[in-house]
Amino acid sequence: MDPHTISVLYARNFQFMFYGFAAAWVIVALYIISLARRGARLKKELEDVRRLIASEGDEPQLRI
């Protein structure tokens, strides 16, 4: 192979490597966003449960 062909192949390989890394970073970013949203939902649900428990404590309870 001549040097020009080799340099073109290297350039193409670096281009595909860049696309691969870019795709990997996009996937990681989407995963982190997903985790953050899940955490926010869990936090809200925990607050709802705490509020429910607190409101049940105010009501008289029947004991049998």
N, C-alpha and C positions, 0 to 999 in steps of 0.2 A: 504494500500500500504506500502511496505517496504521502508526504507530510500534510498536504492540503486536505486529503480525504480523512486522515486521522484527526486533524483539528476540527473538521466538520462533525465527525462522529462524537468527539468529546463535547462540542458545543451542544449537540442534540441530547447527549446523555445528561449534561448539566441542566438543560431545559426540562427534561422529564423528571430529574431529581428535584428541581425547584417545584414543579407541579405536585409531586408526591409530598414534599414537605408542606406546601401550602394546604393541600387537602388534609393532611394530618393535623395541622394547626386549626383548621376550620372545625374538624371533628372534635378536637379537644375543647375548643371554645364553646361549641354547642353543648358538649357534655357538662362543662362548668356552668353554663347558663341553666341547663336542665336541673343540675344539683341545687343551684341557688333558688330556683322556683319551687322545687320540692321542699327545700328547707323553709321557705316562707309559708308554704301551705301547711306544713307540719306545725310551725309556730302558731299560725292562726287556729289550727284545730286544737292545739294544746290550750290556748287561751279560751276557746269555746268550752272545752271540758272543764277547765278551772272555774269558769263562770257558772257552768251548770252545777258543779259540785257545791260552789258557794251558795247558789240560789236554793239548792235542795237542803242545805243546812239551816236555812231560815224557816222552812216549812215544818210543821209538826209531823213526826213520823209515827206510823202505826206499828205497834209491836204486838205480836200474837204469841 
